[in-house]
Amino acid sequence: MRLFVALEIPAETRTELAALSEQLRPLLPKHRWTPAASIHLTLKFIGEVSASSLDDVCRALADVKSRSTIAVRSATLGSFHRREKGGLLFAKIEQSAELAELAGQIDRQLQLAGVAGETRAFVPHLTLARCKNGELPDNIAEILANFSRREFANFHAGEFSLVESKLKPAGAEYTILQSFPFVAET
């Protein structure tokens, strides 16, 4: 099974992101837009895990704790293009020490369960759209600048989820396997 760890996005934030996507869709017609119900903040991509290792992964994640909930706030919109993967449009999330520590703690705990450690820097974001069969338009910076002052995420998180991702022709299908409250009781 293909797994990742993510913060779920509250319904109100999903609604705001759906409205933003609807405004951007006519400007970026070659993109495949992420359904609002599928938008999440990935804390750790695990990859393929055998069913027999799932209990070890869950035990490791259950040990992740924080003193308090974590504030998640929007920063701006961004995009990039990689030849092999196409274009990506995303909502950047403000990098905070607490959010980075949570992602780091998840990574360290999963290493104890035999999951490979992260090799890339943690960059919190919400994927809004992908463009596999076309280039991002030349004026993408201008398009995104027109939406840069919008607040699209502002919430507190107190739990994360282990999610299974099944790749399908119409896009990935996500199933939450288990949620983990991470605020330590005092």
Number of C-alpha atoms within 10 A of each C-alpha: 13 15 22 18 25 21 20 20 22 16 11 13 17 20 15 16 22 20 14 15 19 12 12 18 15 10 14 19 12 18 23 18 21 19 14 18 14 17 23 19 21 21 25 19 18 21 13 13 15 8 9 8 12 15 11 16 21 18 13 19 26 16 15 23 18 17 12 14 17 19 15 21 17 21 20 20 24 19 18 13 16 10 9 7 11 16 21 21 25 17 22 21 21 18 16 14 10 16 20 16 13 19 21 19 18 22 24 18 19 24 15 13 18 13 19 14 17 16 6 6 8 16 15 22 23 23 21 26 23 23 19 18 12 14 16 21 14 8 10 15 13 11 15 16 13 10 14 16 12 13 14 24 24 17 15 14 19 17 18 23 22 23 24 22 18 13 11 8 6 7 13 13 13 17 14 16 12 14 18 18 17 21 16 13 8 4
